[in-house]
Amino acid sequence: MTSGPPSSLISSKPNTALPVSYTPSTGAKFDIQSRVELSPVEVQLAQLRAERDHWHSKAIRQRDEIHALKFEVAKQSRTITRLLPGSSKRSLEVEEAYVTKAQELATQNRILTCENAILKFHNKDYNHDLAEENKKLTRENVRLGSRKQGLTVDLARAERTIQQLKKSDRAKGKIVKRDLLLKAVINTHMRGCGGQKGKEDMLMEALALAVERVEELEVAGEEFLDALDDMDDMDSELGDGDGDGEDEDERPGLLGAELRFRGVIEDDAFRDQKTLWGDLLD
């Protein structure tokens, strides 16, 4: 009869509880990535959780082994005491073997507990970082949605302004063509008459149209300058922002003022009128 507990209990190796197919650094990562595409942070969190669960299960198994070993040693101790009364030395050896094994398992359990605490700490940090990233993405999404909505409103307003200017230019073109036709008829008539009075009337008419032209240029120029001043004020107010403001040249107010100013400068009807006035300078 042997003096200690069965070899199946004493020689059990709790340190080999790690499955052969489990590799904390690669195995868990392979299994996770094979199921779904995750971000690097989520993959690392999944690996930490898998390792934490593994070590937790291992600690539970070793705790159960300690209880089973304790029960078996107590049983064998009672058997030895009953069969060999007076063999206190052998009982002491059995108890010392049990105590040594229990101490080893307790040490391993403490190590696993520390490792589990470390994994929980890292898991908490990664969860915090992931939550912060999600908050940043949410704020950025809200900001971009507001920006898109504002740009859509500005674009619709600019399109309405362009349509109004086109309608105004078409109506103005018809009126100018009719005026030019009437003035050409009057000019032909005055040339036929050839009187000094008719020439003076044409000069007065040319002067009146020139004054009207100057007034149109002044009004359009003032509107354009006011729009530029407003844009400069908005630039100065947004100077302390995040630096990714919209293109100011596409704002409806500035765009409309610029189109009106260019329409006055590039008036083809006035150029034609100047050609008709060329004879007055001869």
Backbone as JSON, one array per atom type, in Angstrom:
{
  "sequence": "MTSGPPSSLISSKPNTALPVSYTPSTGAKFDIQSRVELSPVEVQLAQLRAERDHWHSKAIRQRDEIHALKFEVAKQSRTITRLLPGSSKRSLEVEEAYVTKAQELATQNRILTCENAILKFHNKDYNHDLAEENKKLTRENVRLGSRKQGLTVDLARAERTIQQLKKSDRAKGKIVKRDLLLKAVINTHMRGCGGQKGKEDMLMEALALAVERVEELEVAGEEFLDALDDMDDMDSELGDGDGDGEDEDERPGLLGAELRFRGVIEDDAFRDQKTLWGDLLD",
  "N": [[0.86, -1.2, 0.0], [0.51, 2.18, -0.81], [2.05, 5.18, 0.51], [0.96, 7.66, 0.19], [-1.57, 9.85, -1.33], [-3.54, 8.79, -4.22], [-1.79, 8.46, -7.34], [-3.08, 9.61, -9.48], [-4.27, 11.83, -8.44], [-2.28, 13.32, -7.09], [-0.44, 13.77, -9.09], [-1.83, 15.3, -10.83], [-2.14, 17.92, -13.2], [-2.86, 21.05, -12.96], [-1.99, 23.24, -14.33], [-2.04, 22.65, -16.97], [-4.53, 23.08, -17.96], [-5.23, 24.67, -20.03], [-6.72, 24.63, -23.16], [-5.66, 22.78, -26.04], [-6.24, 23.82, -28.5], [-6.55, 26.47, -27.95], [-5.25, 29.63, -28.13], [-4.21, 32.49, -26.65], [-3.2, 34.77, -27.9], [-3.51, 34.48, -30.64], [-5.49, 32.59, -31.38], [-8.09, 33.31, -30.38], [-8.39, 35.7, -31.69], [-8.47, 34.88, -34.38], [-10.83, 33.35, -34.4], [-12.72, 35.3, -33.82], [-12.46, 37.26, -35.86], [-13.1, 35.68, -38.01], [-15.79, 35.46, -37.94], [-17.06, 38.02, -38.11], [-16.45, 41.26, -39.47], [-14.58, 43.43, -37.58], [-13.69, 46.47, -35.83], [-10.29, 47.5, -34.99], [-10.16, 48.15, -32.21], [-12.45, 46.91, -31.17], [-11.87, 44.26, -31.78], [-9.63, 43.83, -30.13], [-10.84, 44.19, -27.63], [-12.59, 42.01, -27.64], [-10.73, 39.92, -27.63], [-9.54, 40.32, -25.1], [-11.75, 39.86, -23.44], [-12.24, 37.17, -24.04], [-9.88, 35.96, -23.06], [-10.11, 36.69, -20.39], [-12.46, 35.24, -19.62], [-11.48, 32.67, -20.05], [-9.4, 32.41, -18.13], [-10.88, 32.78, -15.84], [-12.59, 30.56, -15.89], [-10.65, 28.61, -15.63], [-9.7, 29.12, -13.03], [-11.97, 28.47, -11.54], [-12.15, 25.73, -12.09], [-9.77, 24.83, -10.89], [-10.27, 25.5, -8.27], [-12.35, 23.73, -7.73], [-10.9, 21.4, -8.04], [-9.21, 21.6, -5.84], [-11.03, 21.31, -3.71], [-11.96, 18.73, -4.27], [-9.56, 17.3, -4.04], [-8.96, 17.78, -1.39], [-11.08, 16.49, -0.13], [-10.56, 13.84, -0.99], [-8.01, 13.35, 0.11], [-8.61, 13.55, 2.82], [-10.3, 11.37, 3.0], [-8.57, 9.21, 2.32], [-6.77, 9.53, 4.38], [-8.3, 8.86, 6.6], [-8.75, 6.21, 5.96], [-6.14, 5.13, 6.05], [-5.52, 5.63, 8.69], [-7.38, 3.98, 9.9], [-6.6, 1.41, 8.98], [-3.91, 1.24, 9.69], [-3.36, 1.75, 12.6], [-1.62, 3.87, 14.64], [0.33, 4.59, 12.9], [1.38, 7.31, 12.76], [3.34, 8.82, 11.6], [3.18, 8.26, 8.88], [0.64, 9.27, 8.34], [1.14, 11.97, 8.84], [2.87, 12.56, 6.74], [1.13, 12.27, 4.58], [-0.65, 14.33, 5.16], [1.06, 16.53, 5.0], [1.73, 16.4, 2.29], [-0.77, 16.94, 1.22], [-1.18, 19.56, 2.21], [0.93, 20.91, 0.95], [0.22, 20.62, -1.76], [-2.23, 21.98, -1.71], [-1.36, 24.56, -1.06], [0.1, 25.18, -3.36], [-1.95, 25.19, -5.27], [-3.49, 27.25, -4.22], [-1.76, 29.4, -4.51], [-1.58, 29.52, -7.33], [-4.22, 30.16, -7.81], [-4.39, 32.72, -6.7], [-2.67, 34.08, -8.45], [-4.1, 33.84, -10.85], [-6.32, 35.35, -10.11], [-5.21, 37.93, -9.86], [-4.39, 38.31, -12.53], [-6.88, 38.32, -13.76], [-7.97, 40.65, -12.62], [-6.26, 42.55, -13.79], [-6.95, 42.24, -16.49], [-9.61, 43.09, -16.38], [-9.2, 45.77, -15.74], [-7.86, 46.75, -18.06], [-9.86, 46.22, -19.87], [-11.83, 47.99, -19.02], [-10.58, 50.45, -19.6], [-10.43, 50.29, -22.42], [-13.14, 50.19, -23.05], [-13.91, 52.71, -22.17], [-12.43, 54.38, -23.92], [-13.58, 53.59, -26.35], [-16.22, 54.45, -25.96], [-15.81, 57.23, -25.84], [-14.9, 57.71, -28.46], [-17.21, 57.03, -29.87], [-18.92, 59.06, -28.98], [-17.64, 61.31, -30.07], [-17.92, 60.75, -32.81], [-20.69, 60.85, -33.0], [-21.24, 63.56, -32.38], [-19.89, 64.76, -34.52], [-21.4, 63.77, -36.65], [-23.87, 64.99, -36.17], [-23.11, 67.66, -36.48], [-22.33, 67.72, -39.17], [-24.77, 67.06, -40.34], [-26.33, 69.33, -39.71], [-24.85, 71.27, -41.08], [-25.16, 70.36, -43.72], [-27.91, 70.72, -44.03], [-28.08, 73.52, -43.8], [-26.58, 74.29, -46.07], [-28.2, 73.25, -48.07], [-30.5, 74.84, -47.83], [-29.36, 77.36, -48.45], [-28.57, 76.88, -51.08], [-31.04, 76.46, -52.37], [-32.15, 79.0, -52.02], [-30.33, 80.56, -53.47], [-30.77, 79.53, -56.04], [-33.43, 80.36, -56.46], [-33.0, 83.13, -56.46], [-31.39, 83.4, -58.76], [-33.21, 82.58, -60.75], [-35.13, 84.6, -60.52], [-33.57, 86.79, -61.31], [-33.01, 86.07, -63.95], [-35.6, 86.14, -65.08], [-36.12, 88.87, -64.73], [-34.09, 89.96, -66.35], [-34.91, 89.02, -68.87], [-37.39, 90.35, -69.17], [-36.48, 92.99, -69.07], [-34.86, 93.01, -71.3], [-36.71, 92.82, -73.41], [-38.08, 95.28, -73.14], [-35.97, 97.08, -73.55], [-35.24, 96.5, -76.18], [-37.57, 97.33, -77.5], [-37.52, 100.07, -76.86], [-35.15, 100.79, -78.14], [-35.87, 100.36, -80.79], [-37.9, 102.29, -81.13], [-36.4, 104.61, -80.64], [-34.59, 104.44, -82.7], [-36.28, 104.86, -84.86], [-37.15, 107.47, -84.29], [-34.68, 108.76, -84.44], [-34.07, 108.41, -87.11], [-36.1, 109.89, -88.23], [-35.48, 112.45, -87.24], [-33.05, 112.89, -88.43], [-33.94, 113.09, -91.0], [-35.38, 115.43, -90.88], [-33.42, 117.24, -90.01], [-33.02, 119.45, -88.31], [-31.74, 121.9, -85.94], [-32.96, 121.89, -83.49], [-33.88, 119.26, -83.18], [-31.47, 117.86, -82.92], [-30.54, 118.9, -80.51], [-32.49, 117.9, -78.81], [-31.94, 115.16, -78.99], [-29.42, 115.13, -77.85], [-30.05, 115.9, -75.23], [-31.63, 113.75, -74.52], [-29.71, 111.68, -74.64], [-28.03, 112.53, -72.59], [-29.75, 112.3, -70.4], [-30.19, 109.52, -70.37], [-27.58, 108.72, -69.87], [-27.18, 109.74, -67.31], [-29.07, 108.2, -65.97], [-27.9, 105.73, -66.37], [-25.56, 105.99, -64.84], [-26.67, 106.22, -62.3], [-27.81, 103.66, -62.03], [-25.46, 102.13, -62.02], [-24.28, 103.1, -59.67], [-26.15, 102.3, -57.68], [-26.17, 99.48, -57.98], [-23.46, 99.01, -57.49], [-23.2, 99.88, -54.82], [-24.86, 98.01, -53.5], [-23.4, 95.68, -54.01], [-21.0, 96.23, -52.67], [-21.97, 96.43, -50.04], [-22.78, 93.8, -49.65], [-20.28, 92.55, -49.74], [-19.11, 93.69, -47.46], [-20.76, 92.61, -45.47], [-20.06, 89.94, -45.76], [-17.37, 90.03, -44.94], [-17.74, 90.73, -42.26], [-19.01, 88.43, -41.29], [-16.93, 86.63, -41.7], [-15.08, 87.54, -39.82], [-16.47, 87.0, -37.46], [-16.62, 84.24, -37.53], [-14.02, 83.59, -37.26], [-12.87, 82.49, -34.96], [-13.78, 79.91, -34.96], [-14.0, 76.41, -35.94], [-12.71, 76.44, -38.36], [-13.62, 75.33, -40.74], [-15.58, 76.54, -42.41], [-18.27, 77.41, -44.66], [-18.12, 78.11, -48.25], [-17.87, 81.4, -48.87], [-18.37, 82.83, -51.21], [-20.52, 81.65, -52.39], [-22.81, 82.4, -51.15], [-26.22, 83.42, -51.04], [-26.94, 86.23, -50.83], [-24.58, 87.68, -51.51], [-24.08, 86.56, -54.03], [-26.37, 87.29, -55.52], [-26.09, 90.12, -55.48], [-23.7, 90.41, -56.87], [-24.39, 89.36, -59.39], [-26.36, 91.2, -60.2], [-24.79, 93.54, -60.37], [-22.93, 92.83, -62.36], [-24.76, 92.51, -64.43], [-25.58, 95.14, -64.9], [-23.17, 96.34, -65.73], [-22.46, 94.8, -67.98], [-24.37, 95.44, -69.95], [-25.82, 94.96, -72.91], [-27.66, 96.42, -74.35], [-27.15, 99.09, -73.7], [-24.69, 99.43, -74.87], [-25.4, 99.21, -77.56], [-26.96, 101.49, -77.7], [-25.04, 103.46, -77.33], [-23.73, 103.24, -79.74], [-25.67, 104.25, -81.48], [-25.6, 106.83, -80.65], [-23.3, 107.74, -81.68], [-23.3, 109.35, -83.94], [-23.91, 111.87, -83.0], [-21.58, 112.97, -82.09], [-20.15, 113.71, -84.24]],
  "CA": [[0.0, 0.0, 0.0], [1.3, 3.42, -0.93], [1.96, 6.04, 1.69], [0.32, 8.96, -0.14], [-2.8, 9.77, -2.12], [-3.33, 8.19, -5.54], [-0.98, 9.27, -8.27], [-3.96, 10.37, -10.39], [-4.59, 13.1, -7.82], [-1.08, 14.08, -6.79], [0.26, 14.16, -10.32], [-2.68, 16.11, -11.74], [-1.46, 19.17, -13.58], [-3.86, 22.09, -13.26], [-1.46, 24.26, -15.25], [-2.27, 22.25, -18.36], [-5.96, 23.18, -18.25], [-5.42, 25.47, -21.25], [-6.97, 23.74, -24.29], [-4.6, 22.79, -27.07], [-6.65, 24.68, -29.62], [-6.71, 27.86, -27.51], [-4.04, 30.48, -28.09], [-4.75, 33.81, -26.31], [-2.74, 35.86, -28.77], [-3.9, 34.32, -32.05], [-6.67, 31.77, -31.59], [-9.31, 34.08, -30.18], [-8.47, 36.72, -32.75], [-8.86, 34.23, -35.61], [-12.23, 32.96, -34.32], [-13.57, 36.51, -33.84], [-12.43, 37.9, -37.17], [-13.7, 34.83, -39.01], [-17.24, 35.59, -37.89], [-17.54, 39.32, -38.55], [-15.4, 42.26, -39.57], [-14.66, 44.36, -36.46], [-12.63, 47.47, -35.77], [-9.18, 47.03, -34.15], [-10.47, 48.28, -30.77], [-13.42, 45.88, -30.81], [-11.17, 42.97, -31.81], [-8.81, 43.73, -28.92], [-11.75, 43.99, -26.5], [-13.07, 40.63, -27.69], [-9.64, 39.06, -27.19], [-9.4, 40.45, -23.65], [-12.87, 39.18, -22.8], [-12.04, 35.72, -24.17], [-8.83, 35.56, -22.12], [-10.66, 36.8, -19.03], [-13.35, 34.1, -19.39], [-10.67, 31.45, -19.96], [-8.72, 32.32, -16.83], [-11.91, 32.63, -14.81], [-13.0, 29.15, -15.89], [-9.54, 27.82, -15.1], [-9.68, 29.31, -11.58], [-13.08, 27.7, -10.97], [-11.79, 24.31, -12.14], [-8.75, 24.54, -9.89], [-10.92, 25.53, -6.96], [-13.05, 22.45, -7.58], [-9.88, 20.36, -7.83], [-8.74, 21.71, -4.45], [-12.03, 20.7, -2.84], [-11.96, 17.28, -4.5], [-8.34, 16.75, -3.47], [-9.1, 17.84, 0.07], [-11.98, 15.4, 0.27], [-9.9, 12.55, -1.22], [-6.93, 13.18, 1.1], [-9.23, 13.25, 4.11], [-10.81, 10.0, 2.94], [-7.44, 8.29, 2.41], [-6.19, 9.64, 5.72], [-9.12, 8.06, 7.5], [-8.52, 4.79, 5.64], [-4.82, 4.75, 6.57], [-5.6, 5.6, 10.16], [-8.14, 2.79, 10.31], [-5.84, 0.19, 8.69], [-2.62, 1.26, 10.4], [-3.41, 2.62, 13.78], [-0.3, 4.1, 15.2], [1.28, 5.08, 11.89], [1.21, 8.78, 12.75], [4.32, 9.41, 10.69], [2.65, 8.17, 7.51], [-0.47, 10.24, 8.26], [1.73, 13.29, 8.77], [3.37, 12.75, 5.38], [-0.03, 12.5, 3.72], [-1.17, 15.68, 5.43], [2.0, 17.51, 4.44], [1.55, 16.41, 0.82], [-2.02, 17.66, 0.93], [-0.97, 20.99, 2.47], [1.79, 21.45, -0.11], [-0.57, 20.74, -2.98], [-3.22, 23.03, -1.5], [-0.67, 25.84, -1.14], [0.39, 25.44, -4.77], [-3.18, 25.57, -5.96], [-3.9, 28.58, -3.73], [-0.88, 30.38, -5.17], [-2.02, 29.65, -8.71], [-5.52, 30.85, -7.79], [-4.12, 34.16, -6.49], [-2.1, 34.6, -9.7], [-5.21, 33.98, -11.79], [-7.15, 36.47, -9.65], [-4.51, 39.16, -10.25], [-4.48, 38.46, -13.98], [-8.26, 38.69, -14.06], [-8.13, 42.06, -12.28], [-5.57, 43.34, -14.82], [-7.77, 42.2, -17.7], [-10.77, 43.96, -16.16], [-8.74, 47.16, -15.81], [-7.66, 47.08, -19.47], [-11.17, 46.2, -20.52], [-12.49, 49.25, -18.66], [-9.96, 51.52, -20.38], [-10.84, 50.19, -23.81], [-14.55, 50.58, -23.13], [-13.98, 54.16, -22.04], [-11.96, 54.96, -25.18], [-14.59, 53.33, -27.38], [-17.36, 55.34, -25.71], [-15.42, 58.58, -26.25], [-14.9, 57.76, -29.93], [-18.6, 57.04, -30.32], [-19.46, 60.39, -28.73], [-17.08, 62.23, -31.07], [-18.56, 60.47, -34.1], [-22.07, 61.33, -32.94], [-21.21, 65.02, -32.5], [-19.5, 65.1, -35.9], [-22.52, 63.47, -37.52], [-24.87, 66.04, -35.97], [-22.61, 68.91, -37.07], [-22.4, 67.6, -40.63], [-26.18, 67.13, -40.74], [-26.74, 70.74, -39.66], [-24.16, 71.95, -42.18], [-25.79, 69.96, -44.97], [-29.21, 71.36, -44.08], [-27.87, 74.94, -44.11], [-26.16, 74.42, -47.47], [-29.37, 72.99, -48.92], [-31.33, 76.04, -47.8], [-28.67, 78.42, -49.2], [-28.61, 76.54, -52.5], [-32.4, 76.72, -52.86], [-32.32, 80.45, -52.06], [-29.55, 81.06, -54.59], [-31.46, 79.17, -57.28], [-34.57, 81.27, -56.62], [-32.47, 84.45, -56.84], [-30.96, 83.34, -60.16], [-34.4, 82.54, -61.6], [-35.72, 85.94, -60.53], [-32.73, 87.66, -62.13], [-33.21, 85.71, -65.35], [-36.89, 86.71, -65.5], [-35.96, 90.32, -64.81], [-33.28, 90.27, -67.53], [-35.72, 88.82, -70.08], [-38.34, 91.46, -69.29], [-35.73, 94.2, -69.37], [-34.39, 92.93, -72.68], [-37.81, 93.17, -74.32], [-38.34, 96.72, -73.05], [-34.85, 97.8, -74.15], [-35.34, 96.36, -77.64], [-38.65, 98.21, -77.98], [-37.04, 101.45, -76.79], [-34.18, 101.02, -79.21], [-36.57, 100.46, -82.07], [-38.55, 103.61, -81.18], [-35.38, 105.65, -80.75], [-34.04, 104.41, -84.06], [-37.26, 105.53, -85.75], [-37.08, 108.92, -84.03], [-33.41, 109.25, -84.96], [-34.18, 108.5, -88.58], [-36.98, 111.03, -88.52], [-34.77, 113.68, -86.94], [-32.05, 113.09, -89.48], [-34.63, 113.58, -92.2], [-35.72, 116.85, -90.67], [-32.14, 117.94, -90.01], [-33.07, 120.69, -87.57], [-30.91, 122.04, -84.74], [-33.78, 121.53, -82.32], [-33.9, 117.81, -83.05], [-30.18, 117.43, -82.4], [-30.49, 119.25, -79.09], [-33.34, 116.95, -78.09], [-31.23, 113.89, -78.9], [-28.36, 115.3, -76.87], [-30.67, 115.89, -73.91], [-32.03, 112.37, -74.25], [-28.49, 110.92, -74.36], [-27.57, 112.94, -71.27], [-30.65, 111.72, -69.41], [-29.9, 108.09, -70.27], [-26.27, 108.56, -69.23], [-27.37, 109.95, -65.87], [-29.76, 107.0, -65.47], [-26.91, 104.65, -66.35], [-24.68, 106.22, -63.69], [-27.43, 105.88, -61.09], [-27.89, 102.2, -61.95], [-24.15, 101.63, -61.61], [-24.07, 103.44, -58.26], [-27.0, 101.46, -56.83], [-25.67, 98.1, -58.02], [-22.16, 98.97, -56.83], [-23.4, 99.97, -53.36], [-25.36, 96.72, -53.03], [-22.31, 94.71, -54.06], [-20.07, 96.55, -51.59], [-22.62, 96.06, -48.77], [-22.7, 92.34, -49.53], [-18.9, 92.21, -49.4], [-18.9, 94.06, -46.06], [-21.44, 91.59, -44.65], [-19.26, 88.72, -45.79], [-16.2, 90.26, -44.09], [-18.18, 90.67, -40.86], [-19.23, 87.03, -40.96], [-15.61, 85.99, -41.6], [-14.46, 87.91, -38.55], [-17.19, 86.32, -36.39], [-16.29, 82.82, -37.61], [-12.57, 83.41, -37.21], [-12.49, 81.66, -33.8], [-14.44, 78.61, -35.06], [-13.17, 75.25, -36.26], [-11.94, 76.69, -39.58], [-14.12, 74.64, -41.92], [-16.82, 77.18, -42.8], [-18.68, 77.24, -46.05], [-17.58, 79.03, -49.21], [-18.64, 82.63, -48.76], [-18.75, 83.32, -52.53], [-21.74, 80.99, -52.81], [-23.94, 82.87, -50.36], [-27.21, 84.03, -51.93], [-26.9, 87.68, -50.84], [-23.43, 88.12, -52.29], [-24.25, 86.1, -55.4], [-27.36, 88.14, -56.17], [-25.53, 91.46, -55.69], [-22.69, 90.34, -57.93], [-25.08, 89.2, -60.68], [-26.97, 92.48, -60.59], [-23.73, 94.48, -60.76], [-22.43, 92.43, -63.67], [-25.8, 92.77, -65.42], [-25.55, 96.57, -65.26], [-21.93, 96.62, -66.47], [-22.45, 94.1, -69.27], [-25.65, 95.71, -70.6], [-25.63, 95.08, -74.36], [-28.55, 97.47, -74.87], [-26.5, 100.38, -73.57], [-23.65, 99.48, -75.91], [-26.07, 99.55, -78.83], [-27.38, 102.89, -77.63], [-23.85, 104.29, -77.56], [-23.47, 103.23, -81.19], [-26.62, 105.19, -82.1], [-25.22, 108.2, -80.29], [-22.02, 108.1, -82.29], [-23.46, 110.43, -84.91], [-24.0, 113.17, -82.33], [-20.24, 113.48, -81.82], [-19.53, 114.17, -85.5]],
  "C": [[0.89, 1.24, 0.0], [1.06, 4.31, 0.27], [1.27, 7.35, 1.41], [-0.96, 8.77, -0.91], [-2.51, 9.2, -3.47], [-2.57, 9.13, -6.46], [-1.83, 10.07, -9.22], [-4.33, 11.71, -9.8], [-3.36, 13.93, -7.59], [-0.42, 14.59, -8.05], [-0.62, 14.95, -11.27], [-2.03, 17.45, -11.97], [-2.49, 20.23, -13.92], [-3.33, 23.12, -14.24], [-1.7, 23.92, -16.7], [-3.74, 22.32, -18.72], [-6.24, 23.98, -19.51], [-5.63, 24.54, -22.42], [-5.87, 23.88, -25.33], [-4.95, 23.74, -28.19], [-6.77, 26.13, -29.24], [-5.36, 28.54, -27.47], [-4.5, 31.89, -27.84], [-4.36, 34.88, -27.3], [-3.26, 35.75, -30.18], [-5.22, 33.61, -32.22], [-7.96, 32.55, -31.47], [-9.48, 35.11, -31.27], [-8.96, 36.1, -34.05], [-10.35, 33.89, -35.59], [-13.14, 34.18, -34.43], [-13.61, 37.1, -35.24], [-13.06, 37.04, -38.25], [-15.22, 34.97, -39.02], [-17.72, 36.92, -38.44], [-16.36, 40.28, -38.6], [-15.59, 43.29, -38.47], [-13.53, 45.35, -36.56], [-11.51, 46.95, -34.88], [-9.48, 47.11, -32.66], [-11.43, 47.17, -30.34], [-12.78, 44.49, -30.83], [-10.35, 42.78, -30.54], [-9.67, 43.51, -27.68], [-12.26, 42.55, -26.48], [-11.99, 39.65, -27.24], [-9.48, 39.1, -25.67], [-10.54, 39.74, -22.92], [-12.71, 37.65, -22.87], [-10.98, 35.22, -23.19], [-9.33, 35.63, -20.68], [-11.56, 35.61, -18.7], [-12.56, 32.8, -19.25], [-10.03, 31.3, -18.59], [-9.72, 32.18, -15.68], [-12.37, 31.18, -14.72], [-11.91, 28.26, -15.31], [-9.48, 27.93, -13.57], [-10.79, 28.5, -10.9], [-12.74, 26.2, -10.97], [-10.76, 23.97, -11.08], [-9.32, 24.61, -8.47], [-11.66, 24.22, -6.69], [-12.06, 21.31, -7.34], [-9.35, 20.39, -6.39], [-9.74, 21.03, -3.5], [-12.05, 19.17, -3.0], [-10.73, 16.63, -3.88], [-8.41, 16.73, -1.94], [-9.98, 16.7, 0.58], [-11.3, 14.04, 0.13], [-8.79, 12.3, -0.2], [-7.52, 12.86, 2.47], [-9.75, 11.82, 4.15], [-9.68, 8.98, 3.08], [-6.79, 8.34, 3.78], [-6.99, 8.82, 6.73], [-8.91, 6.57, 7.26], [-7.19, 4.31, 6.22], [-4.84, 4.66, 8.09], [-6.34, 4.36, 10.65], [-7.35, 1.51, 10.08], [-4.54, 0.12, 9.49], [-2.72, 2.17, 11.61], [-2.03, 2.77, 14.4], [0.71, 4.56, 14.18], [1.11, 6.59, 11.74], [2.17, 9.44, 11.78], [3.79, 9.4, 9.27], [1.49, 9.15, 7.33], [0.06, 11.67, 8.12], [2.26, 13.58, 7.37], [2.22, 13.03, 4.4], [-0.58, 13.92, 3.91], [-0.26, 16.76, 4.88], [1.89, 17.58, 2.92], [0.29, 17.17, 0.44], [-1.85, 19.17, 1.1], [-0.13, 21.63, 1.37], [1.0, 21.66, -1.41], [-1.6, 21.85, -2.86], [-2.59, 24.41, -1.59], [-0.34, 26.2, -2.6], [-0.86, 25.9, -5.52], [-3.67, 26.96, -5.51], [-3.06, 29.68, -4.37], [-1.31, 30.61, -6.62], [-3.36, 30.4, -8.79], [-5.32, 32.35, -7.59], [-3.56, 34.79, -7.76], [-3.21, 34.84, -10.73], [-6.12, 35.14, -11.4], [-6.52, 37.81, -10.04], [-4.59, 39.39, -11.76], [-5.89, 38.87, -14.4], [-8.51, 40.16, -13.74], [-7.47, 42.96, -13.31], [-6.39, 43.39, -16.1], [-9.0, 43.09, -17.55], [-10.38, 45.43, -16.26], [-8.55, 47.6, -17.26], [-8.98, 47.12, -20.22], [-11.93, 47.49, -20.24], [-11.91, 50.41, -19.45], [-10.41, 51.49, -21.83], [-12.31, 50.57, -23.98], [-14.71, 52.08, -23.04], [-13.54, 54.85, -23.34], [-12.98, 54.77, -26.3], [-15.81, 54.22, -27.21], [-17.04, 56.78, -26.13], [-15.42, 58.72, -27.76], [-16.32, 57.8, -30.47], [-19.25, 58.4, -30.1], [-18.95, 61.4, -29.76], [-17.74, 62.02, -32.43], [-20.0, 60.97, -34.13], [-22.13, 62.84, -33.09], [-20.86, 65.45, -33.92], [-20.64, 64.85, -36.87], [-23.61, 64.54, -37.4], [-24.41, 67.35, -36.63], [-22.7, 68.87, -38.6], [-23.84, 67.64, -41.12], [-26.69, 68.56, -40.73], [-26.12, 71.53, -40.8], [-24.81, 71.63, -43.52], [-27.15, 70.65, -45.12], [-29.07, 72.85, -44.42], [-27.45, 75.15, -45.55], [-27.32, 74.18, -48.42], [-30.28, 74.21, -48.98], [-30.69, 77.17, -48.61], [-28.71, 78.15, -50.7], [-29.98, 76.82, -53.09], [-32.65, 78.23, -52.99], [-31.55, 81.06, -53.23], [-30.21, 80.73, -55.92], [-32.67, 80.05, -57.51], [-34.1, 82.66, -57.04], [-32.05, 84.47, -58.3], [-32.16, 83.34, -61.1], [-35.07, 83.91, -61.67], [-34.91, 86.9, -61.4], [-32.89, 87.35, -63.61], [-34.52, 86.27, -65.89], [-36.79, 88.22, -65.67], [-35.15, 90.72, -66.04], [-34.08, 90.08, -68.81], [-36.72, 89.95, -70.27], [-37.64, 92.76, -69.66], [-35.25, 94.21, -70.81], [-35.49, 93.3, -73.66], [-38.08, 94.67, -74.33], [-37.23, 97.51, -73.75], [-34.92, 97.7, -75.68], [-36.44, 97.25, -78.21], [-38.22, 99.68, -77.94], [-36.04, 101.76, -77.89], [-34.84, 101.18, -80.57], [-37.23, 101.83, -82.2], [-37.53, 104.73, -81.35], [-34.75, 105.65, -82.13], [-34.98, 105.09, -85.05], [-37.2, 107.04, -85.57], [-35.79, 109.5, -84.6], [-33.45, 109.39, -86.47], [-35.03, 109.69, -88.97], [-36.26, 112.36, -88.31], [-33.69, 113.94, -87.97], [-32.71, 113.61, -90.76], [-34.99, 115.04, -92.06], [-34.47, 117.71, -90.66], [-32.15, 119.24, -89.25], [-32.16, 120.67, -86.35], [-31.66, 121.63, -83.48], [-33.78, 120.03, -82.1], [-32.59, 117.28, -82.49], [-30.04, 117.75, -80.93], [-31.34, 118.29, -78.25], [-32.63, 115.6, -77.94], [-30.1, 113.97, -77.89], [-28.9, 115.26, -75.44], [-31.1, 114.46, -73.52], [-30.82, 111.51, -73.9], [-27.96, 111.25, -72.97], [-28.44, 112.32, -70.18], [-30.38, 110.23, -69.24], [-28.54, 107.83, -69.61], [-26.38, 108.74, -67.72], [-28.07, 108.73, -65.25], [-28.8, 105.83, -65.37], [-25.97, 104.78, -65.15], [-25.39, 105.86, -62.4], [-27.55, 104.36, -60.9], [-26.57, 101.6, -61.48], [-23.89, 101.91, -60.14], [-24.88, 102.54, -57.33], [-26.48, 100.02, -56.78], [-24.32, 97.97, -57.32], [-22.28, 99.03, -55.32], [-23.92, 98.65, -52.79], [-24.25, 95.68, -52.99], [-21.31, 94.96, -52.93], [-20.66, 96.2, -50.22], [-22.56, 94.55, -48.55], [-21.29, 91.9, -49.16], [-18.59, 92.55, -47.94], [-19.56, 93.04, -45.12], [-20.64, 90.3, -44.6], [-18.02, 88.86, -44.91], [-16.56, 90.2, -42.61], [-18.4, 89.22, -40.42], [-17.92, 86.27, -40.84], [-14.96, 86.29, -40.27], [-15.14, 87.22, -37.38], [-16.85, 84.84, -36.35], [-14.8, 82.56, -37.5], [-12.1, 82.53, -36.08], [-13.12, 80.28, -33.84], [-13.46, 77.52, -35.41], [-12.49, 75.37, -37.6], [-12.45, 75.97, -40.79], [-15.48, 75.2, -42.33], [-17.09, 77.02, -44.27], [-18.05, 78.29, -46.94], [-18.44, 80.28, -49.25], [-19.12, 83.12, -50.12], [-20.05, 82.71, -53.01], [-22.94, 81.41, -51.98], [-24.91, 83.63, -51.25], [-27.13, 85.55, -51.99], [-25.77, 88.22, -51.7], [-23.57, 87.74, -53.75], [-25.25, 86.98, -56.15], [-26.82, 89.54, -56.45], [-24.5, 91.46, -56.82], [-23.35, 90.2, -59.3], [-25.74, 90.49, -61.14], [-25.92, 93.49, -61.05], [-23.16, 94.13, -62.13], [-23.47, 92.68, -64.76], [-25.83, 94.23, -65.86], [-24.32, 96.89, -66.11], [-21.97, 96.03, -67.87], [-23.79, 94.27, -70.0], [-25.41, 95.93, -72.1], [-26.49, 96.19, -74.96], [-27.89, 98.84, -74.78], [-25.36, 100.53, -74.58], [-24.25, 99.83, -77.26], [-26.51, 101.01, -78.86], [-26.2, 103.83, -77.87], [-23.5, 104.33, -79.03], [-24.4, 104.2, -81.9], [-26.27, 106.63, -81.8], [-23.93, 108.64, -80.97], [-22.14, 109.26, -83.28], [-23.52, 111.79, -84.26], [-22.63, 113.79, -82.09], [-19.55, 113.98, -83.09], [-19.72, 115.67, -85.7]]
}
